[in-house]
Amino acid sequence: MRFKIILLLFFIYSLSLNAQLPEEFVYIKDEIPTIKIELRYFSENNFVGTVIDGYKSGSPILTKEATAILKKVQNILRKQQLSLKIYDGYRPQRAVNHFWKWAKNTNDTITKSYYYPNVAKKDLFKEEYIATRSRHSSGSTIDVTLVDLNTNQELDMGTPYDFFGPESWVNFDGITELQKENRMLLKTVMNNFGFVSYPKEWWHFTLYNEPYKNQYFDFVVD
């Protein structure tokens, strides 16, 4: 009996070790309690239409360096009655692999009308909407939008998050002036604090001089 108890305690201890983050990573909400979160890949509300491999919780993770800078952005925005809302942070390599496998299955087009209406699924690789590596897996890239704290509504950015098409490009001209202003507001505040924009996705930002560039982690979001 005593031996069984020891084994059980060792198993529980092993689980606790596995749940720990690598030393240089943190849960964003722990460091920035006021930030809004909707981790899309821990839901069916994404372009794949199912919970993505490697997402065991809705608590986004980021490197300590990126989180510290993001906190400064959030503090500035709150003075304007705005807040960041996180769609994704650190992304395990197994999640990227899930996207890759999904994209190869050209018969699965359930989400096409909403996320990629004008792109053939077979062209998602060629047009670089899907890749075998992601900057997110290095831990200092984040997908965000802005929320009006007076209404608790997201600002209108002209397309949904993860929309595949030129309409999502930061400088796309075929949207309203208000939508352009909202994109520029997000871009400007993120750029001012050292996050670099990705021109083809208005929501996507990477910390300049990210600490783990070209390293691709695969621990789960737990």
N, C-alpha and C positions, 0 to 999 in steps of 0.2 A: 504493500500500500504506500509506504513511504517513498519507494522508488518511483511509483506512478505520479505522486505529487511533485517530486523533483522534476520529472519529465514535463509535467504540465507547466510548471513555473518556467522552465527553460524555453518551452514553446511560446509562452506569453511574452517572455523577454525578447525572443527572436522576432516576434511580430512587431514589438515596439521599436526595435532597431530598424526593421525594414520600413517602418512608417516615417522615420526621420528623414528630413531633407538633407541633401548635401550641404556642407557648411556654409557655402556662399550664396545659398538660396533662401528666400523667405516667402511666407504667405502674404500676399499684398494686403489683404484686409486686416491682418494683424498690425501692419505698419501704418496703414491709411484707413482708419475705421469709417471715414465719411464717404469713401468711394463707392460708386454703384457697380454692381456686378451682374452680368448675365452670361455665364460661361456657356456658349452655344454648343460646344462639342460634348458637354455633359447633358445633352438633351437631344430630342429628335428634330429640333428646330434649326437645321443646318442643311447644307447642300447635299449631304449624303442621305439624310433622313433618318438617322439612327444615332445612338450614343456611340462616340468614337473610341476606338481602342486606346487604353492608357488613361482615360478620364474616369476616375473612380469617385470624384466629388466635384462640386461646383466652386471650389476655392482656388482661384488662380495663383500661380507661383511666378516669381521673377528673381533675378539676381539682386543682391543687396544694393549694388551700385545703381541699377536701373530703378529700383523701388525708391531709393532716397531722392533721386531726381524727380520721379513721378509725384512724390509727396509735395515737392515745391510747386509743381504744376497745379495740383489739386488745391493747394492753399491760395494761389492766385485766382483760380477760377471761382472759388467759393466767395471771394470778395465781390464777384460780379453776379452772384446768385446762380452760378453754374457748377456742374460737377462732371468729372470724367465718368464714363461707364465702360467697363471692361468686357469685351467679347472673348478675348483670348490673351494669354500671356505665354509662359513657357509651354512648349508643345512636345510631348515625347516622340521619339523617332518612330515608335510603333503606330502612332496616330498618322504620321506622314505616310507610312506604309499602307495604312488603311485607306487613305485617300487614293493612293496609287492603284491599289487593287480595285477600288470602286470605279475609278476612271477607265480601267481596262475593260470593265463589263459594260459594253455599249448598249446592252439591252435594258439596263436599268436607267430609265429616264424619268422617274417619278417626280423629281424636283425641278425638271428642266424649265417648265413654264415660269417659275419664280426666280431661279438663280442663274440660268444660262439660256434664255429663250432664243438668242440669236447666234449661239455657238453650237456647232455639232459636237457631241460628246467625244467623238474620235479625234477632235482637234484640240482638246483641252491641254494635252501635252505640248503639241506644236506651238500653240499660242501662249504657253508658259503660265497657264492658270493652275496647273498641277505639276509638281516636280518631285524628285526622289529625296530632296533635302530641303529643309526650311530653316530660315534664320531664327524662327521661334525656338527651335531645338537647342540653340545656343544660350537661351535664357534671358536675353536682354531686348527682345522684340515684343511689341504689344499691339493689340488691335483694340481701338477705342472709338467712342463717339462722345458727344456732349449732351447733357441733360439740363433742362431748365428747372431749377429748384423751386420756382414759384408754381409751376404746373406739374412738375415731376414727369414731363414728357421729353423724349429725345428731340433734339433739333433736327430739322429736315435737311438731310444731306443729299437728297436727289435720287439715291438708290438704296436698296437694302444692304446690310452688311454681307460681304462675300458674293456680291453680284458679279458674275463673270461677263465683262464687256467694257468697251471704252467709256461707257456712261459712268463707270466708277473711277476713271482717271481723275486725279486731283484737279487738273485744269480743263476738264471737259466743258465745252461751251454750250451744249444743248440743254442746259438746266436753267432754272429761274435765278434771278439776281440774289434772292434771299438764300437759295441753296448754295450758290457760289460763295456768298458772304460767310455762311456757316462753315463751309469747308476751309475757307481761308482763316477763319478764327481758330479752328482746331489746329490747322497746320502751323499757324504763326506761334501759338502758345507752346506747342510741342517743340518746334524748331528753336525757339528762344531759350529753351532749357536743355538743349543738346540732344534731342531726339530727331533723327533724320527721317524725312518722309520717303515713302515709296511712291513714285509718280503714278503708278497704275492702280493704286488702292488708297482711297482717301482715309481709310481707317488705320493704316499700317505704319508703324514707327519703330525704328531701331536706335538704341543708344549709341551715340558717337563714341568711338573707342571702347566698344563693348568688351568685357573682360574675357569672354570665351569664344571669340570669333572663330568660325570654322570647326568648333567642337560641337558634336551632336549628341546630347544626352538622351537617355531613354528611361529614366525613373518615372513612375506613374504620378499623375496628379491625384493625390489621395488626401 
